[in-house]
């Protein structure tokens, strides 16, 4: 049994390293070339002031294709494995995410964590990070709260996530279409056979509570 767990953890580690390598190669290679091409096309267009606006249609269409390709590559990198997770542990990745939000002028965010395991399965680790990310994105965009609390706790049976704000809230019993962040959270939880509770009322803030089974 110990050999099985050791081999499984080693495979998880190797897979994480491979995903990190691919993500960094795409980010530092193709994505950088795309960005450079976008800048050069922009400079070229500004320099050619003698060309009539209607003659730029094919050129602008090509630039638009490059923009779309760049966005697709960025989505691919994020989908392989979030760059923040390469920083080390899951709590470290969440702290990195919080720092990025602070740099962008977001609200105060406090992280309270008690993660005991150094070997969280890759699928669970990525799901937890994405759930926290989507929850924080929703709170920053919609809640108008000046403070957000993130809780991460884990025992032998499950890993729990809590994201709470003290903002304007909403009717959690009547979630309108278009709330893709909440739908994304719900689908991730369902795929991992976990439970999701959203508690919110107008003017009373929002609490997202997720419990995911912790299985090696």
N, C-alpha and C positions, 0 to 999 in steps of 0.2 A: 504493500500500500504506500509506504514511504517513497519507494522508488518511482511508483506511478505519479505521485504528487510532484516529486522532484523533476521528473521528465516533463510533466505538463507545464510546470512553472518555467522550465528552460525553453520549451517551445513558445510559450507566451512571450518570454523575454526576446527571443529571436524574432518573432513576428513583429513585436513593437519596434525593434531596431530596423527591420526591413521597411516597415511603413514610414518610420521617421526618415530613413535614407531616401526613399522615393519622394516623399513630400518635400524634403529639402532640395533634392535635385531638380524637381519641377519648379519650386519657388525660386531657387537661385539661378536656374538655367533659363528655361523657356519663358517664365513669367518676366524675368528681367529683360530678355530680348524683346518681348511684347511691349513692355513699358518704354524701352528705348525707341522702338519703331513708332509708337504713338507720339512721342516727343518730337522725333524727326519729321514726321508727317505734319505735325502742327507748325513747326518752324518753317518748313517748305511752303506751306499754304500762306503763311504771313508774308513771306518774302516775295511771292508771286502776285504783287498788287496789280499787275497789268492784265491779268486774266479776268474775264467777265464772270460774275457769280454763277450764271447758268451753265458755264463750261466746267464747273467743279463737281457735277452730279456723280459721275463715275468715281472720281477720287474720294468724295465724301462717303460714298457707299462702301468703298474699300476700307476706309478708316473705321466705319461702323462695324464691319465684319471683324476687324482686328480687335475692336473694343469688346465685342461679344466673345471672341475667342479668349481674350485675357480674363474676362469674368468667369468663363467656363473652367479655365485652368485654376483660378483661385478657388472656385467651388470644389474642384477635384482635390486640391491640396487640403482644404478644410475637411473634406469627407474622408480622406485617407486616415488621418489622425490629427487632431488639433495640435498646432504647434506648441501651445502652452503645456501639453502633456509631456512633451519631451524635456521639460524643465525638471522632471523627477516624479514626485508623488502627486496623487490626486489633489490633496490640499494645496500643494505648491502651484499646481495648474490653476486652481480656482483663485488663489491669491494673485497670480499673474493676470487673470481675467479682470479681477477687481481693480488692479492698478491701471489697466488699459481704460476702464470706464472712468476712473478718476481723472486720468490725463485728458479724456474727452469732455471733462466738465460735468460728469455725472454726480449723483447724490452721494452722501456718505454711506458706505457699505461696510458692515461688520461681519466677520467670519468667525463662527464658533464651531470647532471641529474636534471630533474624537474618533479618528480613524486608526484602528489597531493593526490592520493587516498591511504588509508591504507587498502582497501578491494578490491584488484585485484582478480578477479576470478581465481581459482586454475589452470584451464586449460590454461588460458592466461598467468599467471605468469610463469608456467613451460615452455611454448612455448617461451616466451621472453628470459628466461634464456638460453635455449638451442640454440636459434638463436644467441645470443651474444657469447656463448661458441664456437659454430661451426665457427662463423665468425672470432673470435680471433685465433682459432686453425689454420684456413686457412691462416690468415695473418702472424702468427708466423712461419708457415712451409714454405710458398712459397714467401711472398712478399719481404723479405730481407729489410724491412723497419725498421729504428731505432726508430720510434715512431708510435703509433696507437692511434686514438681518438675514444672513445665510447660515443655516445649521447643517452640519454633516456628522452623522454618528453611525457607528457600525459595530455589530456584535457577531456572534457565530452564525446567526440565523438570517440577518438582513442588514441592508444599508439604507439609512433614512436620510431624506433631504427635506429641509424646511426653508422656504423663502417667504419672508413676511415684510410687508410695507404698511405704512400708516397714511396712505393716500386717500384718494377720492372713492376707491372701491367701485364695484359694479354688481349687477344682479347675477350671481353665479348660477342661478336656476334657469336663466334665460340668456345664454351666451349666443350672441348673434354670429352669423356666418362671416367669415373673413378674419377670425381670430386664429390665424395659422400657427402662432406660437403655442397657444394652449392645445391646439389639435396635435401639433408635433409632440408635445409632452405626453399627451394621452396615448398616442400611438407607440412611443418608446416604452412607456410603462406596460402597455398591453403585451408587447412583444417579449418582455422579460417577466411576464406573469406577476407583475407587482400590483400595488394599489395606489390610487390617486384620489386625494380629497382637496377640493378648492373651496375655501370659506371666504366669502366676501359679501358685503352689503354696501350700498351707496353711502359714502361719507365715513366708512368704518375701516377702510384699508382691506388688504387681501393677504390670505395665508395659503400657500401651496404646500401641501404635505404629500410626500412620495415615500413609499416603502418598497424596496426591491429585494427579492430573495438573494442571499449571498451564498452561492454554490460554487465550489471549485469544480 
